[in-house]
Amino acid sequence: MNKYNNSSSKESTRNDSVNKDPKKQNVEKIDSATEEPNIQHSADEIEINKATGEEIVVEELDLVAQLQQDLAYTKDALLRKAAELENVRKRVQKERISLFEDARIQALQDILPIAEDMNRTLEASATTEIDPSFLQGVQMVADKFQQLFEQYGVESIHETQVPFNVDLHDAMLRQPASDESIPSNMVLQVLESGYKIGNRVIKHAKVIVSE
């Protein structure tokens, strides 16, 4: 009985000494004090990392939006440049065609007087004695001119009894018509034929017009 009481008292005394030990109590306090700030610090770091991640996402979205805007602007600029280049190409092509047409018409205008002289020679041969071989040569040259005009679409302006048109005719003379049924301002006679290519006149016909 006394042994049990003694052992109990010893154990109690040991516990009391431990509880009363100031070093051990301070260690427990320090451990308990350091645990809570670490938890709080970790939470703050998570919040900071989260905010930083959101900022990075926003910056990346802004960058993507800016790149898309730049891409749309670049595409629009390229389309405009392509359209301008196409317009320039069409304009240059049109100018080249126009220059070619002008050069061709100028060449035909230079040839026309020679062809007309050949035709006058053939007309004069009807009332003049000309060597048949010479006349045959003239006819061959006149035929060559006619083939050339047909090749380039040259049409003769030689119609009579048609309304006078300043775009087609040059009025050399105005006179009363021999037939009273012919109205005023009609082509009575073609003194010199004119020529045109399509709607473009390369030489006006010289005509006599009714009064």
Residue pairs with C-beta under 8 A, 6 or more apart in sequence:
18 24
19 25
101 200
104 152
105 197
105 200
105 202
108 149
108 152
108 154
108 195
108 197
108 202
109 202
109 203
111 145
111 148
112 195
112 202
112 203
114 145
115 142
115 145
115 146
115 149
116 192
116 193
118 138
118 141
118 142
118 145
119 142
121 138
122 135
122 138
122 139
122 142
125 135
125 138
149 195
152 197
153 197
153 198
154 195
154 196
154 197
154 202
155 195
155 196
155 197
156 193
156 194
156 195
157 168
157 169
157 190
157 193
157 194
157 195
157 196
157 201
157 203
157 204
157 205
158 190
158 193
158 194
158 205
159 187
159 190
160 187
160 188
160 189
160 190
161 182
161 186
161 187
161 188
162 186
162 187
163 185
163 186
163 187
164 171
164 185
164 186
164 187
164 207
164 209
167 201
168 194
168 196
168 201
168 204
168 205
169 187
169 194
169 204
169 205
169 206
169 207
169 209
170 204
170 205
170 206
170 207
171 207
171 208
171 209
172 191
172 206
172 207
172 208
173 208
173 209
174 208
174 209
174 210
174 211
175 188
175 208
175 209
175 210
175 211
176 210
176 211
177 186
177 188
177 210
177 211
182 188
182 210
183 210
184 210
184 211
185 209
185 210
186 209
186 210
187 207
187 208
187 209
187 210
188 207
188 208
188 209
188 210
189 207
189 208
190 205
190 206
190 207
191 206
191 207
191 208
192 205
192 206
193 205
194 201
194 203
194 204
194 205
194 206
195 201
195 202
195 203
196 202
196 203
